[in-house]
């Protein structure tokens, strides 16, 4: 079996980012230095846009969780029952919010919850260490994100847009062929469902494009408009296929 060159390049980027992140964390003498390498592994995405999108959500969730850790530790200093009850309530809120999102946003909502456990619940008997643990974790995660971003930029991590553009073009060709077959008198053969699934499968990549390029937000808006147009075409063609011949 021959491993493609781009797979080797991807593995090299992740390995180098993890080594640099660990070196920086140990050089700064952070308490949770391993979190820097773990962050690199979590952000190990094959494309630049996917890594940036996940990094933005991870750092935002970490700051939210760190803030709640300080709040809970301040409200219930040394009180096990109160601190555990507050943590359970916060986890319930985060899971509820995550159920309304998908992809990296859902991941960020859950991360905001268990970050409190990593920072506060671990130090339930030593609340004076909560602030130090919080700063170490935030610093380690920030270092991991910076290392992944810099290594991806230096070594030319591939962009999401070319692949997404090909998939949208292929979806358009499939929808056009479906419409031509229906207008030619072909019967409905469940192709509409497959087309809907293929179009809906583009959503995650469309969200990532916004972080992938300088004009990514505009490209993402255009891609969403194209997706809606394709869905509308499939819907109208399917309704047309249900009409009987000669139906006014």
N, C-alpha and C positions, 0 to 999 in steps of 0.2 A: 504494500500500500504506500503510495506516494502522498505525502502531506503537502498541500499547496503552499506557495511562498507567503501568501497573505496570512495564513494561519500562523506560520513561524513569526512573522512580523508582529502579529497581534500578541502572541505569547511573550515575545521579547519586550514589547512595550509595557505589558502588565508586570513582568518580572522586574524590569528596571524601575518602574514607578514604585513598586513595593519596597525594593531595596533602598531607594532614595528616601522614601517616607519613613522607613524604620530608622535610617541613619539620622535624619533630622529630628525625629522624636527622641531618640536616645541622646543626641547631642544637646537637646534642650532639657534633658532629664525629666521628661514627663512621666507621671505616675502610670498612666495607661498607654504606654508607647505602642503596644500591640494593636490598639484601635486604629492607628494610622495605616498599618498594613491590611487590617480587616476592611477598612474603608476602600482601599485600592481594589481589593478582591470583590467587594460589593459593587463597585463602579466599573467592573471589568465588562464593558460593552464593546462590541466589535466596531461601532461607528462613533464618530466624535459627537454628533448630536445627541445620541442616546446617553452617552456618558455625561454630557453637560446637563441634560434634562434631569437625570437621576441625581446628579450632584447638587443642583439647585434645590430640589425637593429634600434631599438629605440634610443639607446645611440649615434650611429653614426649619425642618422638623427638629433638628438638634437644638437650635436656639429656643424653640417653643418648649420642648421638653426640659431644657436646662432652666428656663424661667419658672416653669411650674414646679421643678424640684426645689428651688429656693423658696417659693411661696409655701409649698406644703411643709418643708422643714421648718420654716418660720412660724407657721400656724400651729404645728404640733411638735414642738421640740421635746424629744425624749418620750413622747407618748406613742407607744406601739400601736394601740388600737386605733387611735385617731389617724395616725399616719397611714396605716394599712387601709383603713376605710376610705381615706382621701385618694389613695393610689388606685383602689378598685373602682371608685367613682370616676376618676380621670380616665382609666382604661376603658370603661364602658362608653364614655363620651367619645373617645378616639375611635373605637371600633364602630360606633354608630355613624360617625362622620365618614369613616373609610368605606362604609357600605354604600355611600352615595357617590363615590368616586371610582376610578379604575386606573390601572397602570401605576405610574410612579406617584401620583397623588394619593392613591389609596395606601401605598407603601409609606409615604410620608406621614399620613395620619396615624398609622399603627406605630411607626417609629417614635412619634411624639409621646405615645403612651408608655412604651417600655423603656424609653430613656429615663423616665422618672424612677423606674425600678432599678436601673443600673446606677443611678447617681444617689438617690435618696434611700431606697429600701435596703440597699447593701450596707449603708451607714446608719441603719435604724437605731443602733445603740451608741453611735458616735456622731451625733448631728453636727459637731464642730468640724467634721471632715467633709461635709457636703459641698461646701464652696470650693475647696481644693480639688475634690473629685470632679466637680462640674467644669472647672477651668481646664483641668488636664484632658478631659474627654473632648470638650469643644476644640481645644488646641490640636489634639491628635487628629480629629476628623477634618479640621480645616487643612492641616498639613497633607493628609491623604488626598483630599480633593484638589489642592493646588498641584501636587505631584502628578496626578492623573491628567489634569488639564494641560500642564506644561509638556509632559512627555508626549501626549497625543498631538499637540501642536508642533512639537519639534520633529516628530517622526512621521507626520502626515497621515493621521488617522483618516480613513475613508469617510466621505460624507453620506448622508442618508438620501439626499434629494435625487441623485441619478437612479437609484433603485426604485424609489417611490414613483418617479416619472415613468419608468418602464411599466410598473404595475398598473398605473392609471391608464396608460395607453393601451395595455393589454385588456383591461376591463372595458374600455371604450370599444375596442374591436369585438369583444365577445357580445356586448350589448347590441352593437350594430348588426352582427350576424343573427342574433336572436330576433331582432325587429324584422330583418329581411325575411327570415324563415316564416315568421308569423304572417307577415303581409303576403307571402307567397302561398298561404293556405295550410301551413304545417300546424299540427295539433299541439296543444300545451303538453310539455313532457317534463315538468318540474324544473326546467332550466331557470325559471325566474328565481326560485329559492336559492339555487347555487350562485346566481349572479348577485343577489342581495347579500349573501354571505361573503362573497369575494370583495364587494364594495365596502361592507362594514369592516372587513379585516384590514383596511387601510388606515383606520382611525389612529392607531398608536403611532404609526410612522408619521402621519400628518402632524400630530402633536409634537413629535420630536423635531420636525423640520424647523419649528420656530426658534430652536436653540442651535441650529446647525450652521446657519449662514447669516451674513449681515442683513440681508433682506428676507430672512426666514419667515418672519411674521406675515409678510405679504404673500410669499409662496404658499404658506399654510392656509391662508384665507382663500387663495385661488383653488387649492386642492380641495378644500371643503366645499366650495361652490361646485366644482366638477363632480364630487361625490353625490351631492344633492341632485344635480342635473341627471346623473346616471340612474339614480334611484327613481326619479320621476319618469324617465323614459321607460324603464322596466315596468313600472306600475301601469303606465298608460298602455303599453303594448300588451301586457297581460290582460287588462280589461278588454282590449280589442279582440284578443284571442278567444274570449268567452262568448262573444257575440255569435249568433247563428248566421249563416249565409243569407243575405237578403233582409236581415233585421235593420229597420230604419234607424 
